Amino acid sequence: MKIVILSALVFVCQLATAETVQVKYHGTVALDSFACTAVSESSDVSRICYDKAERYMVIRLKATHYHYCEIDASTVQGLLQASSKREFFQTRIRGSGSDGPFDCRTHPIPKKYRQ
């Protein structure tokens, strides 16, 4: 019985400490299902988080988080491997302001992350 209670407490503590970020134009997103990578190059891009199962990416540009929907793993991998993450992001991911290849205004936000 003690093991069950201890396991439950550990689980609750993990849930309570799950990192969340404020995504611009969307709201709070918990990053517990994401694989996150810190970017150390001198760029606006400072962190890339990707939930492969949901095809959903959260990226931090300067101090602001943005989200991208229906983004495939090969595009995210290309971003992670690019010598200039900012250039790759600008040319392959970022939209025009009203639409883009992975713009969450025109591509559905995964149900799991809808507000």
The first five atom37 places (N, CA, C, CB, O) and aatype in JSON, in Angstrom:
{
  "aatype": [12, 11, 9, 19, 9, 10, 15, 0, 10, 19, 13, 19, 4, 5, 10, 0, 16, 0, 6, 16, 19, 5, 19, 11, 18, 8, 7, 16, 19, 0, 10, 3, 15, 13, 0, 4, 16, 0, 19, 15, 6, 15, 15, 3, 19, 15, 1, 9, 4, 18, 3, 11, 0, 6, 1, 18, 12, 19, 9, 1, 10, 11, 0, 16, 8, 18, 8, 18, 4, 6, 9, 3, 0, 15, 16, 19, 5, 7, 10, 10, 5, 0, 15, 15, 11, 1, 6, 13, 13, 5, 16, 1, 9, 1, 7, 15, 7, 15, 3, 7, 14, 13, 3, 4, 1, 16, 8, 14, 9, 14, 11, 11, 18, 1, 5],
  "atom_mask": [
    [1, 1, 1, 1, 1],
    [1, 1, 1, 1, 1],
    [1, 1, 1, 1, 1],
    [1, 1, 1, 1, 1],
    [1, 1, 1, 1, 1],
    [1, 1, 1, 1, 1],
    [1, 1, 1, 1, 1],
    [1, 1, 1, 1, 1],
    [1, 1, 1, 1, 1],
    [1, 1, 1, 1, 1],
    [1, 1, 1, 1, 1],
    [1, 1, 1, 1, 1],
    [1, 1, 1, 1, 1],
    [1, 1, 1, 1, 1],
    [1, 1, 1, 1, 1],
    [1, 1, 1, 1, 1],
    [1, 1, 1, 1, 1],
    [1, 1, 1, 1, 1],
    [1, 1, 1, 1, 1],
    [1, 1, 1, 1, 1],
    [1, 1, 1, 1, 1],
    [1, 1, 1, 1, 1],
    [1, 1, 1, 1, 1],
    [1, 1, 1, 1, 1],
    [1, 1, 1, 1, 1],
    [1, 1, 1, 1, 1],
    [1, 1, 1, 0, 1],
    [1, 1, 1, 1, 1],
    [1, 1, 1, 1, 1],
    [1, 1, 1, 1, 1],
    [1, 1, 1, 1, 1],
    [1, 1, 1, 1, 1],
    [1, 1, 1, 1, 1],
    [1, 1, 1, 1, 1],
    [1, 1, 1, 1, 1],
    [1, 1, 1, 1, 1],
    [1, 1, 1, 1, 1],
    [1, 1, 1, 1, 1],
    [1, 1, 1, 1, 1],
    [1, 1, 1, 1, 1],
    [1, 1, 1, 1, 1],
    [1, 1, 1, 1, 1],
    [1, 1, 1, 1, 1],
    [1, 1, 1, 1, 1],
    [1, 1, 1, 1, 1],
    [1, 1, 1, 1, 1],
    [1, 1, 1, 1, 1],
    [1, 1, 1, 1, 1],
    [1, 1, 1, 1, 1],
    [1, 1, 1, 1, 1],
    [1, 1, 1, 1, 1],
    [1, 1, 1, 1, 1],
    [1, 1, 1, 1, 1],
    [1, 1, 1, 1, 1],
    [1, 1, 1, 1, 1],
    [1, 1, 1, 1, 1],
    [1, 1, 1, 1, 1],
    [1, 1, 1, 1, 1],
    [1, 1, 1, 1, 1],
    [1, 1, 1, 1, 1],
    [1, 1, 1, 1, 1],
    [1, 1, 1, 1, 1],
    [1, 1, 1, 1, 1],
    [1, 1, 1, 1, 1],
    [1, 1, 1, 1, 1],
    [1, 1, 1, 1, 1],
    [1, 1, 1, 1, 1],
    [1, 1, 1, 1, 1],
    [1, 1, 1, 1, 1],
    [1, 1, 1, 1, 1],
    [1, 1, 1, 1, 1],
    [1, 1, 1, 1, 1],
    [1, 1, 1, 1, 1],
    [1, 1, 1, 1, 1],
    [1, 1, 1, 1, 1],
    [1, 1, 1, 1, 1],
    [1, 1, 1, 1, 1],
    [1, 1, 1, 0, 1],
    [1, 1, 1, 1, 1],
    [1, 1, 1, 1, 1],
    [1, 1, 1, 1, 1],
    [1, 1, 1, 1, 1],
    [1, 1, 1, 1, 1],
    [1, 1, 1, 1, 1],
    [1, 1, 1, 1, 1],
    [1, 1, 1, 1, 1],
    [1, 1, 1, 1, 1],
    [1, 1, 1, 1, 1],
    [1, 1, 1, 1, 1],
    [1, 1, 1, 1, 1],
    [1, 1, 1, 1, 1],
    [1, 1, 1, 1, 1],
    [1, 1, 1, 1, 1],
    [1, 1, 1, 1, 1],
    [1, 1, 1, 0, 1],
    [1, 1, 1, 1, 1],
    [1, 1, 1, 0, 1],
    [1, 1, 1, 1, 1],
    [1, 1, 1, 1, 1],
    [1, 1, 1, 0, 1],
    [1, 1, 1, 1, 1],
    [1, 1, 1, 1, 1],
    [1, 1, 1, 1, 1],
    [1, 1, 1, 1, 1],
    [1, 1, 1, 1, 1],
    [1, 1, 1, 1, 1],
    [1, 1, 1, 1, 1],
    [1, 1, 1, 1, 1],
    [1, 1, 1, 1, 1],
    [1, 1, 1, 1, 1],
    [1, 1, 1, 1, 1],
    [1, 1, 1, 1, 1],
    [1, 1, 1, 1, 1],
    [1, 1, 1, 1, 1],
    [1, 1, 1, 1, 1]
  ],
  "atom_positions": [
    [[0.82, -1.19, 0.0], [0.0, 0.0, 0.0], [0.86, 1.26, 0.0], [-0.93, 0.0, 1.2], [0.55, 2.24, -0.67]],
    [[1.96, 1.22, 0.76], [2.86, 2.38, 0.81], [3.46, 2.67, -0.56], [3.98, 2.14, 1.84], [3.65, 3.83, -0.93]],
    [[3.76, 1.62, -1.31], [4.34, 1.8, -2.64], [3.35, 2.47, -3.57], [4.8, 0.46, -3.22], [3.73, 3.33, -4.36]],
    [[2.1, 2.08, -3.49], [1.06, 2.68, -4.34], [0.91, 4.16, -4.02], [-0.29, 1.96, -4.15], [0.83, 4.99, -4.92]],
    [[0.87, 4.49, -2.74], [0.73, 5.89, -2.33], [1.96, 6.69, -2.75], [0.53, 5.99, -0.8], [1.83, 7.81, -3.25]],
    [[3.14, 6.13, -2.54], [4.36, 6.81, -2.94], [4.41, 7.04, -4.45], [5.59, 6.01, -2.49], [4.8, 8.12, -4.9]],
    [[4.02, 6.04, -5.22], [3.98, 6.17, -6.68], [3.0, 7.25, -7.11], [3.6, 4.83, -7.32], [3.29, 8.04, -8.01]],
    [[1.86, 7.29, -6.47], [0.86, 8.32, -6.78], [1.39, 9.71, -6.46], [-0.45, 8.05, -6.01], [1.19, 10.65, -7.23]],
    [[2.07, 9.85, -5.34], [2.65, 11.14, -4.97], [3.71, 11.6, -5.96], [3.24, 11.07, -3.56], [3.77, 12.77, -6.33]],
    [[4.56, 10.66, -6.38], [5.59, 11.0, -7.36], [4.93, 11.45, -8.66], [6.52, 9.78, -7.63], [5.36, 12.44, -9.26]],
    [[3.9, 10.75, -9.1], [3.18, 11.11, -10.32], [2.56, 12.5, -10.21], [2.08, 10.07, -10.63], [2.68, 13.31, -11.13]],
    [[1.91, 12.78, -9.1], [1.29, 14.09, -8.89], [2.35, 15.18, -8.87], [0.47, 14.1, -7.58], [2.14, 16.26, -9.43]],
    [[3.47, 14.93, -8.23], [4.55, 15.92, -8.19], [5.1, 16.18, -9.58], [5.67, 15.45, -7.25], [5.42, 17.32, -9.91]],
    [[5.21, 15.15, -10.4], [5.68, 15.34, -11.77], [4.7, 16.2, -12.55], [5.88, 13.98, -12.47], [5.1, 17.09, -13.29]],
    [[3.41, 15.94, -12.38], [2.4, 16.75, -13.06], [2.45, 18.19, -12.6], [1.0, 16.17, -12.83], [2.31, 19.12, -13.4]],
    [[2.65, 18.38, -11.32], [2.67, 19.73, -10.75], [3.88, 20.52, -11.22], [2.64, 19.66, -9.23], [3.84, 21.75, -11.27]],
    [[4.97, 19.83, -11.56], [6.18, 20.52, -11.96], [6.39, 20.52, -13.46], [7.36, 19.9, -11.29], [7.44, 20.96, -13.93]],
    [[5.42, 20.05, -14.24], [5.56, 20.05, -15.69], [5.74, 21.5, -16.17], [4.33, 19.38, -16.38], [5.01, 22.4, -15.74]],
    [[6.7, 21.69, -17.05], [6.96, 23.03, -17.55], [5.84, 23.47, -18.49], [8.31, 23.08, -18.28], [5.37, 22.7, -19.32]],
    [[5.43, 24.69, -18.34], [4.45, 25.28, -19.25], [5.03, 26.58, -19.8], [3.08, 25.53, -18.53], [5.84, 27.24, -19.15]],
    [[4.59, 26.92, -21.01], [5.01, 28.17, -21.63], [3.78, 28.89, -22.15], [6.04, 27.93, -22.77], [2.76, 28.27, -22.44]],
    [[3.89, 30.19, -22.26], [2.82, 31.01, -22.81], [3.1, 31.2, -24.3], [2.72, 32.41, -22.07], [4.09, 31.82, -24.68]],
    [[2.22, 30.64, -25.15], [2.39, 30.71, -26.59], [1.58, 31.89, -27.12], [1.95, 29.39, -27.27], [0.39, 32.02, -26.85]],
    [[2.24, 32.75, -27.87], [1.59, 33.96, -28.4], [0.42, 33.56, -29.29], [2.61, 34.83, -29.21], [0.51, 32.62, -30.08]],
    [[-0.68, 34.28, -29.14], [-1.92, 34.07, -29.89], [-2.63, 32.76, -29.55], [-1.63, 34.11, -31.37], [-3.58, 32.37, -30.23]],
    [[-2.18, 32.07, -28.5], [-2.81, 30.78, -28.17], [-3.09, 30.63, -26.68], [-1.93, 29.65, -28.62], [-4.24, 30.43, -26.29]],
    [[-2.08, 30.71, -25.87], [-2.25, 30.51, -24.43], [-1.18, 29.59, -23.89], [0.0, 0.0, 0.0], [-0.12, 29.43, -24.48]],
    [[-1.47, 28.98, -22.75], [-0.51, 28.13, -22.06], [-0.44, 26.74, -22.7], [-0.88, 28.01, -20.57], [-1.47, 26.14, -23.03]],
    [[0.79, 26.25, -22.86], [1.01, 24.89, -23.38], [1.97, 24.19, -22.42], [1.6, 24.93, -24.86], [3.03, 24.71, -22.1]],
    [[1.59, 23.0, -21.98], [2.45, 22.17, -21.14], [3.42, 21.43, -22.05], [1.62, 21.16, -20.26], [3.01, 20.85, -23.06]],
    [[4.69, 21.44, -21.7], [5.72, 20.83, -22.55], [6.09, 19.4, -22.16], [6.95, 21.68, -22.51], [7.1, 18.89, -22.63]],
    [[5.28, 18.76, -21.33], [5.64, 17.43, -20.86], [5.67, 16.38, -21.96], [4.68, 17.01, -19.79], [6.34, 15.36, -21.78]],
    [[4.99, 16.56, -23.08], [5.0, 15.59, -24.18], [5.97, 15.98, -25.29], [3.6, 15.45, -24.75], [6.04, 15.3, -26.31]],
    [[6.71, 17.06, -25.1], [7.6, 17.57, -26.13], [9.04, 17.13, -25.88], [7.52, 19.08, -26.2], [9.46, 16.92, -24.74]],
    [[9.79, 17.01, -26.97], [11.24, 16.89, -26.9], [11.77, 18.29, -27.19], [11.82, 15.8, -27.91], [11.55, 18.82, -28.28]],
    [[12.45, 18.88, -26.23], [12.93, 20.26, -26.38], [14.44, 20.29, -26.54], [12.51, 21.11, -25.17], [15.17, 19.52, -25.93]],
    [[14.88, 21.22, -27.4], [16.3, 21.4, -27.66], [16.64, 22.88, -27.5], [16.68, 20.89, -29.07], [16.02, 23.73, -28.14]],
    [[17.6, 23.16, -26.66], [18.09, 24.54, -26.52], [19.01, 24.83, -27.69], [18.84, 24.75, -25.16], [19.78, 23.98, -28.12]],
    [[18.91, 26.04, -28.21], [19.74, 26.45, -29.34], [20.77, 27.44, -28.81], [18.87, 27.1, -30.5], [20.42, 28.45, -28.21]],
    [[22.05, 27.14, -29.05], [23.1, 27.98, -28.49], [23.71, 28.92, -29.52], [24.18, 27.12, -27.89], [24.53, 29.77, -29.17]],
    [[23.32, 28.79, -30.79], [23.88, 29.7, -31.8], [23.37, 31.11, -31.57], [23.53, 29.22, -33.22], [22.34, 31.32, -30.93]],
    [[24.08, 32.07, -32.1], [23.67, 33.47, -31.98], [22.54, 33.71, -32.98], [24.88, 34.44, -32.24], [22.78, 33.96, -34.16]],
    [[21.32, 33.65, -32.48], [20.16, 33.72, -33.35], [18.94, 34.12, -32.54], [19.91, 32.38, -34.06], [18.96, 34.09, -31.31]],
    [[17.88, 34.51, -33.23], [16.61, 34.76, -32.56], [16.03, 33.47, -32.0], [15.6, 35.41, -33.51], [15.3, 33.49, -31.01]],
    [[16.35, 32.34, -32.63], [15.83, 31.04, -32.22], [16.63, 30.57, -31.01], [15.92, 29.99, -33.39], [17.84, 30.4, -31.09]],
    [[15.94, 30.36, -29.88], [16.66, 29.95, -28.68], [16.21, 28.59, -28.13], [16.52, 30.99, -27.62], [16.89, 28.0, -27.29]],
    [[15.04, 28.1, -28.6], [14.58, 26.79, -28.13], [13.56, 26.24, -29.11], [13.98, 26.89, -26.7], [12.71, 26.97, -29.63]],
    [[13.65, 24.94, -29.35], [12.73, 24.26, -30.25], [12.16, 23.06, -29.5], [13.43, 23.82, -31.59], [12.91, 22.21, -29.03]],
    [[10.83, 23.0, -29.39], [10.16, 21.89, -28.72], [9.21, 21.24, -29.72], [9.4, 22.36, -27.44], [8.46, 21.94, -30.41]],
    [[9.24, 19.91, -29.79], [8.43, 19.21, -30.79], [7.74, 18.0, -30.18], [9.31, 18.78, -31.97], [8.36, 17.17, -29.52]],
    [[6.44, 17.92, -30.42], [5.65, 16.74, -30.05], [5.42, 15.98, -31.35], [4.28, 17.14, -29.33], [4.51, 16.3, -32.12]],
    [[6.23, 14.97, -31.58], [6.2, 14.21, -32.83], [4.85, 13.52, -33.06], [7.31, 13.17, -32.85], [4.34, 13.52, -34.18]],
    [[4.28, 12.95, -32.02], [3.0, 12.23, -32.15], [1.88, 13.16, -32.61], [2.62, 11.58, -30.82], [0.99, 12.74, -33.34]],
    [[1.93, 14.42, -32.19], [0.88, 15.39, -32.52], [1.27, 16.3, -33.69], [0.56, 16.23, -31.31], [0.45, 17.1, -34.16]],
    [[2.54, 16.17, -34.15], [3.05, 17.02, -35.24], [2.88, 18.5, -34.9], [2.33, 16.68, -36.58], [2.35, 19.29, -35.69]],
    [[3.33, 18.85, -33.71], [3.11, 20.19, -33.15], [4.43, 20.72, -32.6], [2.01, 20.16, -32.04], [5.1, 20.03, -31.82]],
    [[4.81, 21.92, -33.0], [6.07, 22.51, -32.56], [5.83, 23.83, -31.85], [7.01, 22.71, -33.75], [4.99, 24.63, -32.25]],
    [[6.59, 24.04, -30.78], [6.64, 25.32, -30.09], [8.08, 25.79, -30.2], [6.15, 25.22, -28.57], [9.02, 25.06, -29.86]],
    [[8.25, 27.02, -30.68], [9.59, 27.57, -30.87], [9.68, 28.9, -30.15], [9.92, 27.73, -32.38], [8.74, 29.71, -30.18]],
    [[10.82, 29.13, -29.49], [11.02, 30.41, -28.81], [11.91, 31.28, -29.71], [11.66, 30.21, -27.39], [13.05, 30.94, -30.01]],
    [[11.34, 32.4, -30.1], [12.07, 33.41, -30.87], [12.27, 34.6, -29.94], [11.31, 33.82, -32.19], [11.31, 35.21, -29.48]],
    [[13.52, 34.91, -29.69], [13.87, 35.88, -28.66], [13.23, 35.41, -27.35], [13.4, 37.35, -29.05], [13.61, 34.36, -26.85]],
    [[12.28, 36.13, -26.78], [11.66, 35.72, -25.52], [10.22, 35.27, -25.7], [11.71, 36.86, -24.52], [9.51, 35.07, -24.71]],
    [[9.77, 35.11, -26.94], [8.37, 34.79, -27.22], [8.24, 33.4, -27.83], [7.75, 35.85, -28.15], [9.0, 33.02, -28.72]],
    [[7.25, 32.65, -27.34], [6.97, 31.32, -27.88], [5.86, 31.4, -28.94], [6.56, 30.34, -26.75], [4.87, 32.11, -28.76]],
    [[6.05, 30.67, -30.03], [5.06, 30.57, -31.11], [4.82, 29.1, -31.38], [5.54, 31.32, -32.41], [5.66, 28.25, -31.06]],
    [[3.67, 28.78, -31.98], [3.38, 27.38, -32.26], [3.12, 27.16, -33.74], [2.18, 26.91, -31.43], [2.69, 28.06, -34.47]],
    [[3.4, 25.92, -34.18], [3.21, 25.53, -35.57], [2.57, 24.16, -35.61], [4.57, 25.53, -36.35], [2.94, 23.26, -34.86]],
    [[1.58, 24.02, -36.49], [0.72, 22.84, -36.52], [0.94, 22.0, -37.78], [-0.74, 23.26, -36.44], [1.29, 22.52, -38.84]],
    [[0.73, 20.7, -37.63], [0.89, 19.73, -38.71], [2.27, 19.82, -39.34], [-0.19, 19.94, -39.78], [2.42, 19.7, -40.56]],
    [[3.27, 20.04, -38.51], [4.65, 20.13, -38.99], [5.29, 18.75, -38.89], [5.46, 21.19, -38.18], [5.28, 18.13, -37.83]],
    [[5.85, 18.3, -39.98], [6.39, 16.94, -40.03], [7.77, 16.86, -39.36], [6.49, 16.47, -41.49], [8.48, 17.86, -39.23]],
    [[8.11, 15.66, -38.95], [9.36, 15.43, -38.23], [10.58, 15.77, -39.07], [9.44, 13.98, -37.77], [11.58, 16.24, -38.54]],
    [[10.53, 15.53, -40.39], [11.7, 15.83, -41.22], [11.96, 17.33, -41.3], [11.5, 15.26, -42.63], [13.12, 17.75, -41.38]],
    [[10.92, 18.14, -41.29], [11.11, 19.6, -41.29], [11.73, 20.05, -39.97], [9.77, 20.33, -41.52], [12.64, 20.88, -39.97]],
    [[11.25, 19.51, -38.86], [11.82, 19.86, -37.55], [13.27, 19.39, -37.48], [10.98, 19.24, -36.4], [14.13, 20.11, -36.97]],
    [[13.55, 18.2, -37.98], [14.92, 17.69, -38.0], [15.82, 18.6, -38.83], [14.96, 16.25, -38.54], [16.96, 18.88, -38.45]],
    [[15.3, 19.05, -39.98], [16.06, 19.99, -40.81], [16.35, 21.28, -40.08], [0.0, 0.0, 0.0], [17.45, 21.82, -40.18]],
    [[15.38, 21.77, -39.33], [15.58, 22.98, -38.53], [16.66, 22.76, -37.48], [14.26, 23.39, -37.85], [17.55, 23.6, -37.31]],
    [[16.59, 21.64, -36.79], [17.57, 21.35, -35.74], [18.98, 21.21, -36.3], [17.19, 20.07, -35.01], [19.95, 21.55, -35.63]],
    [[19.1, 20.71, -37.53], [20.42, 20.47, -38.13], [20.93, 21.65, -38.96], [20.36, 19.25, -39.0], [22.09, 21.66, -39.37]],
    [[20.08, 22.63, -39.22], [20.47, 23.76, -40.06], [21.6, 24.56, -39.45], [19.28, 24.66, -40.31], [21.65, 24.78, -38.24]],
    [[22.52, 25.01, -40.3], [23.62, 25.85, -39.8], [23.09, 27.21, -39.36], [24.7, 26.03, -40.88], [23.62, 27.82, -38.43]],
    [[22.03, 27.69, -40.02], [21.35, 28.91, -39.58], [19.89, 28.57, -39.33], [21.49, 30.06, -40.65], [19.08, 28.49, -40.25]],
    [[19.57, 28.37, -38.07], [18.19, 28.01, -37.71], [17.23, 29.14, -38.06], [18.1, 27.68, -36.22], [16.09, 28.89, -38.48]],
    [[17.67, 30.38, -37.89], [16.81, 31.52, -38.22], [16.48, 31.55, -39.71], [17.49, 32.85, -37.8], [15.33, 31.76, -40.08]],
    [[17.46, 31.33, -40.56], [17.23, 31.33, -42.01], [16.32, 30.17, -42.41], [18.57, 31.23, -42.76], [15.4, 30.35, -43.22]],
    [[16.57, 28.98, -41.86], [15.72, 27.82, -42.16], [14.28, 28.1, -41.73], [16.25, 26.55, -41.46], [13.34, 27.84, -42.46]],
    [[14.14, 28.64, -40.53], [12.81, 28.96, -40.01], [12.11, 29.96, -40.93], [12.91, 29.53, -38.57], [10.95, 29.77, -41.28]],
    [[12.81, 31.03, -41.31], [12.21, 32.07, -42.14], [11.79, 31.55, -43.51], [13.19, 33.22, -42.32], [10.73, 31.93, -44.01]],
    [[12.58, 30.69, -44.11], [12.29, 30.24, -45.47], [11.41, 29.01, -45.56], [13.56, 29.97, -46.19], [10.71, 28.83, -46.56]],
    [[11.42, 28.15, -44.55], [10.71, 26.87, -44.65], [9.51, 26.72, -43.73], [11.65, 25.76, -44.39], [8.65, 25.87, -43.97]],
    [[9.44, 27.52, -42.66], [8.4, 27.31, -41.64], [7.51, 28.53, -41.45], [9.03, 26.94, -40.32], [6.28, 28.41, -41.46]],
    [[8.11, 29.68, -41.28], [7.33, 30.88, -40.97], [6.36, 31.22, -42.08], [8.27, 32.06, -40.72], [6.67, 31.08, -43.26]],
    [[5.19, 31.66, -41.69], [4.16, 32.03, -42.65], [4.28, 33.46, -43.13], [0.0, 0.0, 0.0], [5.21, 34.18, -42.77]],
    [[3.33, 33.86, -43.92], [3.31, 35.19, -44.52], [2.63, 36.22, -43.63], [2.62, 35.14, -45.86], [2.66, 37.41, -43.94]],
    [[2.05, 35.79, -42.55], [1.31, 36.7, -41.68], [-0.15, 36.3, -41.58], [0.0, 0.0, 0.0], [-0.8, 36.54, -40.57]],
    [[-0.66, 35.69, -42.63], [-2.04, 35.21, -42.61], [-2.13, 33.72, -42.91], [-2.89, 35.99, -43.6], [-3.18, 33.1, -42.72]],
    [[-1.03, 33.15, -43.38], [-1.0, 31.72, -43.69], [0.46, 31.29, -43.85], [-1.82, 31.41, -44.99], [1.35, 32.12, -44.02]],
    [[0.66, 30.01, -43.79], [1.98, 29.44, -43.99], [1.86, 27.94, -44.0], [0.0, 0.0, 0.0], [0.79, 27.4, -43.73]],
    [[2.95, 27.25, -44.31], [2.87, 25.79, -44.43], [2.46, 25.07, -43.15], [4.18, 25.26, -44.88], [1.95, 23.95, -43.2]],
    [[2.68, 25.71, -42.0], [2.36, 25.08, -40.71], [1.62, 26.05, -39.78], [3.64, 24.58, -40.04], [1.61, 25.85, -38.57]],
    [[1.02, 27.07, -40.33], [0.34, 28.11, -39.57], [-0.87, 27.52, -38.85], [-0.09, 29.28, -40.48], [-1.73, 26.91, -39.48]],
    [[-0.94, 27.7, -37.55], [-2.04, 27.14, -36.75], [-3.36, 27.88, -36.98], [-1.68, 27.19, -35.28], [-4.4, 27.44, -36.48]],
    [[-3.34, 28.97, -37.71], [-4.6, 29.64, -38.07], [-5.3, 28.91, -39.2], [-4.34, 31.1, -38.46], [-6.52, 29.0, -39.34]],
    [[-4.53, 28.19, -40.01], [-5.11, 27.48, -41.15], [-4.88, 25.97, -41.09], [-4.52, 28.02, -42.44], [-5.38, 25.24, -41.94]],
    [[-4.15, 25.51, -40.1], [-3.93, 24.08, -39.85], [-4.41, 23.8, -38.43], [-2.4, 23.67, -40.04], [-4.16, 24.6, -37.53]],
    [[-5.09, 22.7, -38.22], [-5.69, 22.47, -36.89], [-4.67, 22.27, -35.77], [-6.59, 21.27, -36.95], [-3.68, 21.56, -35.92]],
    [[-4.95, 22.91, -34.66], [-4.19, 22.7, -33.45], [-4.6, 21.32, -32.92], [-4.45, 23.84, -32.38], [-5.8, 21.02, -32.86]],
    [[-3.64, 20.48, -32.54], [-4.01, 19.16, -32.01], [-4.99, 19.3, -30.84], [-2.75, 18.38, -31.55], [-4.86, 20.19, -30.0]],
    [[-5.96, 18.43, -30.82], [-7.01, 18.46, -29.78], [-6.42, 18.55, -28.39], [-7.89, 17.21, -29.88], [-6.94, 19.27, -27.53]],
    [[-5.35, 17.85, -28.16], [-4.67, 17.8, -26.87], [-4.22, 19.19, -26.39], [-3.48, 16.86, -26.95], [-4.11, 19.43, -25.19]],
    [[-3.95, 20.09, -27.33], [-3.41, 21.41, -26.99], [-4.4, 22.55, -27.21], [-2.19, 21.67, -27.8], [-4.03, 23.72, -27.05]],
    [[-5.62, 22.24, -27.57], [-6.62, 23.3, -27.76], [-7.03, 23.85, -26.41], [-7.86, 22.77, -28.52], [-7.07, 23.13, -25.41]],
    [[-7.32, 25.12, -26.38], [-7.73, 25.8, -25.15], [-9.23, 25.62, -24.93], [-7.38, 27.3, -25.21], [-9.77, 26.11, -23.95]]
  ]
}
